[in-house]
Amino acid sequence: MKKRLLMGVMTLVALMAQMGAASACCWFGYQPPTPKSLQK
């Protein structure tokens, strides 16, 4: 039972982090710097 609760909490935290990163990109127009290897 404890393990299932922990799994649920971890999933929720991961989803919140993903949504937070996506919304930051949308709201602030944040573009991470492009690595030099991809700048061609």
PDBQT receptor file of N, H, CA, C and O in Angstrom, charges set to zero:
ATOM      1  N   MET A   1       0.839  -1.202   0.000  1.00  0.00    +0.000 N 
ATOM      2  CA  MET A   1       0.000   0.000   0.000  1.00  0.00    +0.000 C 
ATOM      3  C   MET A   1       0.876   1.255   0.000  1.00  0.00    +0.000 C 
ATOM      4  O   MET A   1       0.616   2.207  -0.735  1.00  0.00    +0.000 OA
ATOM      5  N   LYS A   2       1.912   1.240   0.832  1.00  0.00    +0.000 N 
ATOM      6  H   LYS A   2       2.124   0.466   1.429  1.00  0.00    +0.000 HD
ATOM      7  CA  LYS A   2       2.806   2.387   0.925  1.00  0.00    +0.000 C 
ATOM      8  C   LYS A   2       3.530   2.617  -0.402  1.00  0.00    +0.000 C 
ATOM      9  O   LYS A   2       3.742   3.754  -0.821  1.00  0.00    +0.000 OA
ATOM     10  N   LYS A   3       3.902   1.516  -1.050  1.00  0.00    +0.000 N 
ATOM     11  H   LYS A   3       3.729   0.592  -0.710  1.00  0.00    +0.000 HD
ATOM     12  CA  LYS A   3       4.624   1.615  -2.320  1.00  0.00    +0.000 C 
ATOM     13  C   LYS A   3       3.741   2.246  -3.393  1.00  0.00    +0.000 C 
ATOM     14  O   LYS A   3       4.214   3.066  -4.180  1.00  0.00    +0.000 OA
ATOM     15  N   ARG A   4       2.475   1.874  -3.429  1.00  0.00    +0.000 N 
ATOM     16  H   ARG A   4       2.091   1.207  -2.790  1.00  0.00    +0.000 HD
ATOM     17  CA  ARG A   4       1.543   2.423  -4.420  1.00  0.00    +0.000 C 
ATOM     18  C   ARG A   4       1.351   3.928  -4.203  1.00  0.00    +0.000 C 
ATOM     19  O   ARG A   4       1.286   4.693  -5.165  1.00  0.00    +0.000 OA
ATOM     20  N   LEU A   5       1.261   4.344  -2.948  1.00  0.00    +0.000 N 
ATOM     21  H   LEU A   5       1.314   3.722  -2.167  1.00  0.00    +0.000 HD
ATOM     22  CA  LEU A   5       1.107   5.764  -2.622  1.00  0.00    +0.000 C 
ATOM     23  C   LEU A   5       2.340   6.541  -3.085  1.00  0.00    +0.000 C 
ATOM     24  O   LEU A   5       2.223   7.626  -3.654  1.00  0.00    +0.000 OA
ATOM     25  N   LEU A   6       3.514   5.976  -2.836  1.00  0.00    +0.000 N 
ATOM     26  H   LEU A   6       3.609   5.094  -2.373  1.00  0.00    +0.000 HD
ATOM     27  CA  LEU A   6       4.761   6.621  -3.253  1.00  0.00    +0.000 C 
ATOM     28  C   LEU A   6       4.818   6.749  -4.769  1.00  0.00    +0.000 C 
ATOM     29  O   LEU A   6       5.239   7.782  -5.292  1.00  0.00    +0.000 OA
ATOM     30  N   MET A   7       4.395   5.701  -5.481  1.00  0.00    +0.000 N 
ATOM     31  H   MET A   7       4.052   4.863  -5.057  1.00  0.00    +0.000 HD
ATOM     32  CA  MET A   7       4.377   5.744  -6.947  1.00  0.00    +0.000 C 
ATOM     33  C   MET A   7       3.447   6.848  -7.441  1.00  0.00    +0.000 C 
ATOM     34  O   MET A   7       3.783   7.575  -8.375  1.00  0.00    +0.000 OA
ATOM     35  N   GLY A   8       2.285   6.971  -6.816  1.00  0.00    +0.000 N 
ATOM     36  H   GLY A   8       2.012   6.380  -6.057  1.00  0.00    +0.000 HD
ATOM     37  CA  GLY A   8       1.331   8.005  -7.199  1.00  0.00    +0.000 C 
ATOM     38  C   GLY A   8       1.892   9.400  -6.980  1.00  0.00    +0.000 C 
ATOM     39  O   GLY A   8       1.738  10.278  -7.828  1.00  0.00    +0.000 OA
ATOM     40  N   VAL A   9       2.540   9.601  -5.848  1.00  0.00    +0.000 N 
ATOM     41  H   VAL A   9       2.665   8.888  -5.158  1.00  0.00    +0.000 HD
ATOM     42  CA  VAL A   9       3.126  10.911  -5.541  1.00  0.00    +0.000 C 
ATOM     43  C   VAL A   9       4.230  11.243  -6.542  1.00  0.00    +0.000 C 
ATOM     44  O   VAL A   9       4.310  12.370  -7.030  1.00  0.00    +0.000 OA
ATOM     45  N   MET A  10       5.075  10.269  -6.844  1.00  0.00    +0.000 N 
ATOM     46  H   MET A  10       5.010   9.353  -6.447  1.00  0.00    +0.000 HD
ATOM     47  CA  MET A  10       6.172  10.501  -7.790  1.00  0.00    +0.000 C 
ATOM     48  C   MET A  10       5.631  10.843  -9.174  1.00  0.00    +0.000 C 
ATOM     49  O   MET A  10       6.165  11.725  -9.845  1.00  0.00    +0.000 OA
ATOM     50  N   THR A  11       4.580  10.157  -9.605  1.00  0.00    +0.000 N 
ATOM     51  H   THR A  11       4.146   9.440  -9.059  1.00  0.00    +0.000 HD
ATOM     52  CA  THR A  11       3.969  10.443 -10.902  1.00  0.00    +0.000 C 
ATOM     53  C   THR A  11       3.412  11.856 -10.928  1.00  0.00    +0.000 C 
ATOM     54  O   THR A  11       3.583  12.581 -11.907  1.00  0.00    +0.000 OA
ATOM     55  N   LEU A  12       2.750  12.240  -9.857  1.00  0.00    +0.000 N 
ATOM     56  H   LEU A  12       2.611  11.651  -9.061  1.00  0.00    +0.000 HD
ATOM     57  CA  LEU A  12       2.174  13.583  -9.764  1.00  0.00    +0.000 C 
ATOM     58  C   LEU A  12       3.264  14.648  -9.820  1.00  0.00    +0.000 C 
ATOM     59  O   LEU A  12       3.121  15.648 -10.523  1.00  0.00    +0.000 OA
ATOM     60  N   VAL A  13       4.343  14.439  -9.087  1.00  0.00    +0.000 N 
ATOM     61  H   VAL A  13       4.460  13.627  -8.516  1.00  0.00    +0.000 HD
ATOM     62  CA  VAL A  13       5.452  15.400  -9.080  1.00  0.00    +0.000 C 
ATOM     63  C   VAL A  13       6.070  15.510 -10.469  1.00  0.00    +0.000 C 
ATOM     64  O   VAL A  13       6.375  16.611 -10.928  1.00  0.00    +0.000 OA
ATOM     65  N   ALA A  14       6.256  14.373 -11.142  1.00  0.00    +0.000 N 
ATOM     66  H   ALA A  14       6.009  13.479 -10.770  1.00  0.00    +0.000 HD
ATOM     67  CA  ALA A  14       6.841  14.387 -12.486  1.00  0.00    +0.000 C 
ATOM     68  C   ALA A  14       5.937  15.133 -13.462  1.00  0.00    +0.000 C 
ATOM     69  O   ALA A  14       6.419  15.921 -14.275  1.00  0.00    +0.000 OA
ATOM     70  N   LEU A  15       4.635  14.892 -13.387  1.00  0.00    +0.000 N 
ATOM     71  H   LEU A  15       4.243  14.251 -12.727  1.00  0.00    +0.000 HD
ATOM     72  CA  LEU A  15       3.687  15.584 -14.269  1.00  0.00    +0.000 C 
ATOM     73  C   LEU A  15       3.681  17.086 -14.007  1.00  0.00    +0.000 C 
ATOM     74  O   LEU A  15       3.644  17.882 -14.945  1.00  0.00    +0.000 OA
ATOM     75  N   MET A  16       3.716  17.472 -12.740  1.00  0.00    +0.000 N 
ATOM     76  H   MET A  16       3.745  16.825 -11.978  1.00  0.00    +0.000 HD
ATOM     77  CA  MET A  16       3.719  18.896 -12.402  1.00  0.00    +0.000 C 
ATOM     78  C   MET A  16       4.988  19.568 -12.917  1.00  0.00    +0.000 C 
ATOM     79  O   MET A  16       4.937  20.694 -13.411  1.00  0.00    +0.000 OA
ATOM     80  N   ALA A  17       6.120  18.886 -12.805  1.00  0.00    +0.000 N 
ATOM     81  H   ALA A  17       6.161  17.971 -12.404  1.00  0.00    +0.000 HD
ATOM     82  CA  ALA A  17       7.380  19.453 -13.290  1.00  0.00    +0.000 C 
ATOM     83  C   ALA A  17       7.339  19.627 -14.801  1.00  0.00    +0.000 C 
ATOM     84  O   ALA A  17       7.798  20.641 -15.326  1.00  0.00    +0.000 OA
ATOM     85  N   GLN A  18       6.793  18.643 -15.495  1.00  0.00    +0.000 N 
ATOM     86  H   GLN A  18       6.420  17.819 -15.069  1.00  0.00    +0.000 HD
ATOM     87  CA  GLN A  18       6.706  18.703 -16.952  1.00  0.00    +0.000 C 
ATOM     88  C   GLN A  18       5.772  19.834 -17.385  1.00  0.00    +0.000 C 
ATOM     89  O   GLN A  18       6.088  20.587 -18.306  1.00  0.00    +0.000 OA
ATOM     90  N   MET A  19       4.634  19.947 -16.725  1.00  0.00    +0.000 N 
ATOM     91  H   MET A  19       4.377  19.335 -15.977  1.00  0.00    +0.000 HD
ATOM     92  CA  MET A  19       3.683  21.010 -17.057  1.00  0.00    +0.000 C 
ATOM     93  C   MET A  19       4.276  22.377 -16.745  1.00  0.00    +0.000 C 
ATOM     94  O   MET A  19       4.069  23.332 -17.494  1.00  0.00    +0.000 OA
ATOM     95  N   GLY A  20       5.001  22.473 -15.657  1.00  0.00    +0.000 N 
ATOM     96  H   GLY A  20       5.170  21.698 -15.049  1.00  0.00    +0.000 HD
ATOM     97  CA  GLY A  20       5.632  23.737 -15.287  1.00  0.00    +0.000 C 
ATOM     98  C   GLY A  20       6.645  24.172 -16.324  1.00  0.00    +0.000 C 
ATOM     99  O   GLY A  20       6.704  25.349 -16.681  1.00  0.00    +0.000 OA
ATOM    100  N   ALA A  21       7.448  23.230 -16.815  1.00  0.00    +0.000 N 
ATOM    101  H   ALA A  21       7.400  22.274 -16.525  1.00  0.00    +0.000 HD
ATOM    102  CA  ALA A  21       8.447  23.559 -17.829  1.00  0.00    +0.000 C 
ATOM    103  C   ALA A  21       7.772  23.971 -19.129  1.00  0.00    +0.000 C 
ATOM    104  O   ALA A  21       8.199  24.931 -19.772  1.00  0.00    +0.000 OA
ATOM    105  N   ALA A  22       6.726  23.257 -19.522  1.00  0.00    +0.000 N 
ATOM    106  H   ALA A  22       6.379  22.477 -19.000  1.00  0.00    +0.000 HD
ATOM    107  CA  ALA A  22       6.023  23.573 -20.769  1.00  0.00    +0.000 C 
ATOM    108  C   ALA A  22       5.335  24.933 -20.675  1.00  0.00    +0.000 C 
ATOM    109  O   ALA A  22       5.380  25.714 -21.625  1.00  0.00    +0.000 OA
ATOM    110  N   SER A  23       4.700  25.222 -19.545  1.00  0.00    +0.000 N 
ATOM    111  H   SER A  23       4.663  24.587 -18.773  1.00  0.00    +0.000 HD
ATOM    112  CA  SER A  23       3.992  26.491 -19.410  1.00  0.00    +0.000 C 
ATOM    113  C   SER A  23       4.969  27.655 -19.345  1.00  0.00    +0.000 C 
ATOM    114  O   SER A  23       4.653  28.749 -19.813  1.00  0.00    +0.000 OA
ATOM    115  N   ALA A  24       6.143  27.441 -18.776  1.00  0.00    +0.000 N 
ATOM    116  H   ALA A  24       6.400  26.553 -18.395  1.00  0.00    +0.000 HD
ATOM    117  CA  ALA A  24       7.147  28.508 -18.736  1.00  0.00    +0.000 C 
ATOM    118  C   ALA A  24       7.576  28.858 -20.155  1.00  0.00    +0.000 C 
ATOM    119  O   ALA A  24       7.771  30.032 -20.471  1.00  0.00    +0.000 OA
ATOM    120  N   CYS A  25       7.722  27.861 -21.005  1.00  0.00    +0.000 N 
ATOM    121  H   CYS A  25       7.563  26.908 -20.748  1.00  0.00    +0.000 HD
ATOM    122  CA  CYS A  25       8.086  28.099 -22.406  1.00  0.00    +0.000 C 
ATOM    123  C   CYS A  25       6.988  28.896 -23.112  1.00  0.00    +0.000 C 
ATOM    124  O   CYS A  25       7.281  29.810 -23.882  1.00  0.00    +0.000 OA
ATOM    125  N   CYS A  26       5.743  28.554 -22.853  1.00  0.00    +0.000 N 
ATOM    126  H   CYS A  26       5.505  27.811 -22.227  1.00  0.00    +0.000 HD
ATOM    127  CA  CYS A  26       4.626  29.227 -23.521  1.00  0.00    +0.000 C 
ATOM    128  C   CYS A  26       4.446  30.653 -23.023  1.00  0.00    +0.000 C 
ATOM    129  O   CYS A  26       4.295  31.576 -23.823  1.00  0.00    +0.000 OA
ATOM    130  N   TRP A  27       4.461  30.839 -21.705  1.00  0.00    +0.000 N 
ATOM    131  H   TRP A  27       4.583  30.089 -21.055  1.00  0.00    +0.000 HD
ATOM    132  CA  TRP A  27       4.145  32.149 -21.139  1.00  0.00    +0.000 C 
ATOM    133  C   TRP A  27       5.247  33.166 -21.361  1.00  0.00    +0.000 C 
ATOM    134  O   TRP A  27       4.972  34.315 -21.707  1.00  0.00    +0.000 OA
ATOM    135  N   PHE A  28       6.498  32.754 -21.165  1.00  0.00    +0.000 N 
ATOM    136  H   PHE A  28       6.722  31.820 -20.885  1.00  0.00    +0.000 HD
ATOM    137  CA  PHE A  28       7.601  33.718 -21.191  1.00  0.00    +0.000 C 
ATOM    138  C   PHE A  28       8.371  33.683 -22.502  1.00  0.00    +0.000 C 
ATOM    139  O   PHE A  28       9.313  34.454 -22.686  1.00  0.00    +0.000 OA
ATOM    140  N   GLY A  29       7.985  32.800 -23.415  1.00  0.00    +0.000 N 
ATOM    141  H   GLY A  29       7.220  32.173 -23.266  1.00  0.00    +0.000 HD
ATOM    142  CA  GLY A  29       8.700  32.687 -24.679  1.00  0.00    +0.000 C 
ATOM    143  C   GLY A  29      10.135  32.256 -24.463  1.00  0.00    +0.000 C 
ATOM    144  O   GLY A  29      11.025  32.645 -25.219  1.00  0.00    +0.000 OA
ATOM    145  N   TYR A  30      10.360  31.463 -23.447  1.00  0.00    +0.000 N 
ATOM    146  H   TYR A  30       9.636  31.147 -22.833  1.00  0.00    +0.000 HD
ATOM    147  CA  TYR A  30      11.725  31.041 -23.119  1.00  0.00    +0.000 C 
ATOM    148  C   TYR A  30      12.227  30.033 -24.135  1.00  0.00    +0.000 C 
ATOM    149  O   TYR A  30      11.607  28.992 -24.353  1.00  0.00    +0.000 OA
ATOM    150  N   GLN A  31      13.352  30.350 -24.754  1.00  0.00    +0.000 N 
ATOM    151  H   GLN A  31      13.855  31.196 -24.577  1.00  0.00    +0.000 HD
ATOM    152  CA  GLN A  31      14.008  29.417 -25.665  1.00  0.00    +0.000 C 
ATOM    153  C   GLN A  31      15.365  29.060 -25.072  1.00  0.00    +0.000 C 
ATOM    154  O   GLN A  31      16.208  29.939 -24.898  1.00  0.00    +0.000 OA
ATOM    155  N   PRO A  32      15.588  27.806 -24.763  1.00  0.00    +0.000 N 
ATOM    156  CA  PRO A  32      16.911  27.438 -24.258  1.00  0.00    +0.000 C 
ATOM    157  C   PRO A  32      17.968  27.686 -25.323  1.00  0.00    +0.000 C 
ATOM    158  O   PRO A  32      17.684  27.527 -26.510  1.00  0.00    +0.000 OA
ATOM    159  N   PRO A  33      19.181  28.071 -24.930  1.00  0.00    +0.000 N 
ATOM    160  CA  PRO A  33      20.230  28.312 -25.922  1.00  0.00    +0.000 C 
ATOM    161  C   PRO A  33      20.532  27.055 -26.725  1.00  0.00    +0.000 C 
ATOM    162  O   PRO A  33      20.565  25.950 -26.183  1.00  0.00    +0.000 OA
ATOM    163  N   THR A  34      20.750  27.234 -28.011  1.00  0.00    +0.000 N 
ATOM    164  H   THR A  34      20.723  28.131 -28.452  1.00  0.00    +0.000 HD
ATOM    165  CA  THR A  34      21.029  26.099 -28.891  1.00  0.00    +0.000 C 
ATOM    166  C   THR A  34      22.485  25.669 -28.724  1.00  0.00    +0.000 C 
ATOM    167  O   THR A  34      23.382  26.511 -28.760  1.00  0.00    +0.000 OA
ATOM    168  N   PRO A  35      22.731  24.382 -28.543  1.00  0.00    +0.000 N 
ATOM    169  CA  PRO A  35      24.121  23.917 -28.448  1.00  0.00    +0.000 C 
ATOM    170  C   PRO A  35      24.895  24.229 -29.725  1.00  0.00    +0.000 C 
ATOM    171  O   PRO A  35      24.330  24.242 -30.818  1.00  0.00    +0.000 OA
ATOM    172  N   LYS A  36      26.193  24.481 -29.574  1.00  0.00    +0.000 N 
ATOM    173  H   LYS A  36      26.653  24.471 -28.686  1.00  0.00    +0.000 HD
ATOM    174  CA  LYS A  36      27.020  24.845 -30.733  1.00  0.00    +0.000 C 
ATOM    175  C   LYS A  36      27.025  23.751 -31.796  1.00  0.00    +0.000 C 
ATOM    176  O   LYS A  36      27.128  24.040 -32.988  1.00  0.00    +0.000 OA
ATOM    177  N   SER A  37      26.913  22.496 -31.363  1.00  0.00    +0.000 N 
ATOM    178  H   SER A  37      26.829  22.262 -30.395  1.00  0.00    +0.000 HD
ATOM    179  CA  SER A  37      26.943  21.393 -32.324  1.00  0.00    +0.000 C 
ATOM    180  C   SER A  37      25.720  21.393 -33.236  1.00  0.00    +0.000 C 
ATOM    181  O   SER A  37      25.760  20.807 -34.318  1.00  0.00    +0.000 OA
ATOM    182  N   LEU A  38      24.624  22.047 -32.811  1.00  0.00    +0.000 N 
ATOM    183  H   LEU A  38      24.592  22.522 -31.932  1.00  0.00    +0.000 HD
ATOM    184  CA  LEU A  38      23.405  22.083 -33.621  1.00  0.00    +0.000 C 
ATOM    185  C   LEU A  38      23.266  23.381 -34.418  1.00  0.00    +0.000 C 
ATOM    186  O   LEU A  38      22.331  23.522 -35.206  1.00  0.00    +0.000 OA
ATOM    187  N   GLN A  39      24.179  24.320 -34.223  1.00  0.00    +0.000 N 
ATOM    188  H   GLN A  39      24.939  24.204 -33.583  1.00  0.00    +0.000 HD
ATOM    189  CA  GLN A  39      24.097  25.601 -34.928  1.00  0.00    +0.000 C 
ATOM    190  C   GLN A  39      24.803  25.492 -36.276  1.00  0.00    +0.000 C 
ATOM    191  O   GLN A  39      25.978  25.836 -36.397  1.00  0.00    +0.000 OA
ATOM    192  N   LYS A  40      24.082  25.012 -37.287  1.00  0.00    +0.000 N 
ATOM    193  H   LYS A  40      23.127  24.732 -37.190  1.00  0.00    +0.000 HD
ATOM    194  CA  LYS A  40      24.682  24.890 -38.627  1.00  0.00    +0.000 C 
ATOM    195  C   LYS A  40      23.792  25.573 -39.628  1.00  0.00    +0.000 C 
ATOM    196  O   LYS A  40      24.103  25.593 -40.818  1.00  0.00    +0.000 OA
TER     197      LYS A  40
